[in-house]
Amino acid sequence: MRKNFLVVLLFFLVGCKNVTPSSSFASQISFTSKETFLSEKEIINIKGDEFFTQEEASYYVFVYLDGCMACRDVKLILNHLDFPYPLYYLNFIDITYKKGETHDNIGVSLYEDIDFSIVPHLFLIAEKVIQNEWKGSEKIIAFFHSFL
């Protein structure tokens, strides 16, 4: 049943559009720092300056924006998947530095150099360096298929 629910939700989300963050979204729907959706998995939010400071050698960071429906839907799915590494959530509002240019983030090791131009956005961090990234709901959902 759970797998069927996730597959249906994944197909639904493929039609969602990526969001370029703007301040008009900032004050809409709010996620609490530790919330659950449909299961008891704890959601751990971090601040932007904590992006590279987690204790684990490898972990994921999911960047979302309050009010972004594609972010909310992807977040629901994230809460049902078992990842090989811990997963942290970063609200776009909590990013203290927003890079103006768009670029590939693989190999970036400084918070100030990260391109946060699209939400939702999923990063894989290993040894304090971005090893992989998935920009937008379609790419994140395609990545999810490897966990089903």
C-alpha positions as CSV (number, residue, x, y, z in Angstrom):
1,M,0.0,0.0,0.0
2,R,2.8,2.4,1.0
3,K,4.7,1.7,-2.3
4,N,1.5,2.3,-4.3
5,F,0.8,5.6,-2.6
6,L,4.4,6.7,-3.3
7,V,4.2,5.7,-6.9
8,V,0.9,7.6,-7.4
9,L,2.2,10.6,-5.6
10,L,5.4,10.5,-7.7
11,F,3.5,10.5,-11.0
12,F,1.3,13.4,-9.8
13,L,4.4,15.5,-8.9
14,V,6.0,15.1,-12.3
15,G,3.7,17.7,-13.5
16,C,4.7,20.2,-10.8
17,K,6.8,23.2,-11.9
18,N,10.1,24.3,-10.3
19,V,9.9,27.5,-8.3
20,T,12.4,30.3,-8.4
21,P,12.2,31.7,-4.9
22,S,10.9,35.2,-4.3
23,S,10.0,37.2,-1.2
24,S,6.3,37.0,-2.0
25,F,6.3,33.3,-1.0
26,A,8.2,34.0,2.2
27,S,5.3,34.6,4.6
28,Q,2.8,32.0,3.4
29,I,2.6,28.5,4.8
30,S,5.1,27.7,7.6
31,F,6.7,24.3,8.5
32,T,7.6,23.8,12.1
33,S,11.2,22.8,13.0
34,K,10.2,19.2,13.9
35,E,7.1,18.1,12.1
36,T,5.9,14.8,10.7
37,F,3.8,13.9,7.7
38,L,1.8,10.7,7.6
39,S,4.6,8.9,9.6
40,E,6.7,9.4,12.7
41,K,10.0,10.2,10.9
42,E,11.4,13.4,12.5
43,I,12.2,16.3,10.2
44,I,15.4,18.1,11.3
45,N,15.8,21.7,10.0
46,I,19.1,23.4,9.8
47,K,20.1,27.0,9.1
48,G,22.0,28.0,6.1
49,D,25.3,28.5,7.8
50,E,25.0,24.9,9.1
51,F,25.1,23.5,5.5
52,F,28.6,22.0,5.8
53,T,28.8,21.7,9.6
54,Q,26.9,18.4,10.2
55,E,28.7,15.7,12.1
56,E,28.1,12.9,9.6
57,A,30.7,12.3,6.8
58,S,27.8,12.1,4.3
59,Y,24.3,13.5,4.4
60,Y,21.5,15.0,2.3
61,V,20.2,18.6,2.5
62,F,16.7,19.4,1.1
63,V,16.1,23.1,0.4
64,Y,12.5,24.1,0.3
65,L,10.4,27.3,0.5
66,D,7.4,27.8,2.6
67,G,4.4,28.2,0.4
68,C,5.9,26.2,-2.5
69,M,3.5,23.3,-3.2
70,A,6.1,21.3,-5.2
71,C,8.4,21.6,-2.2
72,R,5.6,20.5,0.2
73,D,4.8,17.5,-2.0
74,V,8.4,16.4,-2.4
75,K,8.8,16.8,1.4
76,L,5.9,14.4,1.9
77,I,7.7,11.8,-0.2
78,L,11.1,12.4,1.5
79,N,9.5,11.5,4.8
80,H,8.6,8.0,3.5
81,L,11.9,7.0,1.9
82,D,14.8,5.4,3.7
83,F,18.0,7.1,2.6
84,P,21.5,5.7,3.1
85,Y,22.5,8.9,4.9
86,P,20.8,11.4,7.2
87,L,18.5,14.0,5.7
88,Y,18.4,17.6,6.8
89,Y,15.9,20.3,5.7
90,L,16.8,23.9,5.0
91,N,14.2,26.5,4.5
92,F,15.1,29.0,1.7
93,I,14.2,31.8,4.1
94,D,17.1,30.6,6.4
95,I,19.7,31.0,3.7
96,T,21.8,34.0,4.7
97,Y,23.7,34.2,1.4
98,K,21.9,33.9,-2.0
99,K,24.2,33.5,-5.0
100,G,23.0,35.6,-7.9
101,E,24.4,33.5,-10.8
102,T,23.3,30.0,-11.6
103,H,25.8,27.2,-11.9
104,D,26.5,23.6,-11.1
105,N,27.3,23.0,-7.4
106,I,29.1,19.8,-7.6
107,G,32.6,20.2,-5.9
108,V,31.5,23.3,-4.0
109,S,32.8,23.4,-0.4
110,L,32.0,27.0,0.7
111,Y,28.5,28.0,1.7
112,E,29.0,31.4,0.0
113,D,29.5,29.7,-3.4
114,I,26.3,27.6,-3.5
115,D,23.7,28.4,-6.1
116,F,20.3,28.3,-4.4
117,S,18.4,29.6,-7.5
118,I,15.8,26.8,-7.6
119,V,13.6,25.1,-5.0
120,P,13.0,22.3,-4.3
121,H,16.7,21.4,-4.4
122,L,18.4,18.3,-2.9
123,F,22.1,18.1,-2.2
124,L,24.3,15.1,-1.3
125,I,27.2,16.3,0.9
126,A,30.3,14.0,1.6
127,E,33.4,15.1,3.5
128,K,32.1,18.7,3.5
129,V,31.8,18.9,-0.3
130,I,28.7,18.8,-2.5
131,Q,29.0,15.5,-4.3
132,N,25.7,15.6,-6.2
133,E,22.6,17.7,-6.5
134,W,19.1,17.5,-8.0
135,K,17.5,20.8,-8.9
136,G,13.7,20.9,-9.2
137,S,10.9,18.5,-8.4
138,E,11.3,16.5,-11.6
139,K,15.0,15.6,-11.0
140,I,14.4,14.9,-7.4
141,I,11.5,12.6,-8.2
142,A,13.6,10.8,-10.8
143,F,16.2,10.3,-8.1
144,F,13.5,8.9,-5.7
145,H,12.8,6.0,-8.1
146,S,16.1,4.5,-7.0
147,F,14.7,4.1,-3.5
148,L,11.4,2.4,-4.5
